[in-house]
């Protein structure tokens, strides 16, 4: 799979606040480092959602391999890399550990154990690639920390690729009342807007649900160019009914002047982790407390 980054949607509000959605692929071992950045809304492929056979194939055919084989020393960062001879030995052991994990997972699939994928797949994670959809208005701190010589080389490479596509992209204006809709292009948006069956009278518009459903599908690795709006809406509704609202964070509209934060500085209000943008998630009652929803 290898490292990758691309823009899914890049918007700018009437108040000149940029909201960008990026799809990035990076090693799963650095996912925890990415998740420390709380200004990001994100959805990523889940080990629990992918069949074991597919996971075994992925780590066998396309395993993650470190980009930098640092020599052991004190501290969090390796300043010196292994010699070429030691790198060959390290790679051999890295892949041997992968083979051992693959064999253990296969053994645990036999009838006398028959372990579920939500546990078995975890043993394969060190060699997995991770695809993540990230939406944010605030990126500078991430660039500063991760596009940095002190960062782990793997997240540094991913962050630098993300910054390249971010800097190369030109955000498109989104007016008050319109939406930032990842994974819906302009032609499809027009078709959806004129389709009579897209107005279900729900609290959240079907078009917003389609975008959110597609952002959620990264957890199922089914982004293959095929689009089924009805299936996207159904997925979004299933997630909402079970309290999984995070895909709705990627869909947002510019805050209107009446919604601005009345601060002396004139700064725009944050809606959750977005500055100057209102997430459609915030239109759901009790979106931050599923216990209240489940008790109704």
Secondary structure, DSSP 8 states (H G I E B T S, - for coil): ---EEEEEEEEE-TTS-EEEEEEEEEEGGGHHHHHT-TT-EEEE--GGGS-HHHHHHHHHHS----S--B---SSSS--SB--HHHHHHHHHHHHHHHHHHHHHHHHHTSTTT---HHHHGGGGGGG-EEEEEEEES--HHHHHHHSSTTS-HHHHHHHHHHHHHHHH---EE--TT--B-TT--HHHHHHHHH-GGG----SS-HHHHHHHHHHHGGGTT--SS---HHHHHHHHHHHHHTT--GGGGG-EEE--GGGS---TT----EETTEESEEEGGGGSTTTT-HHHHHT-
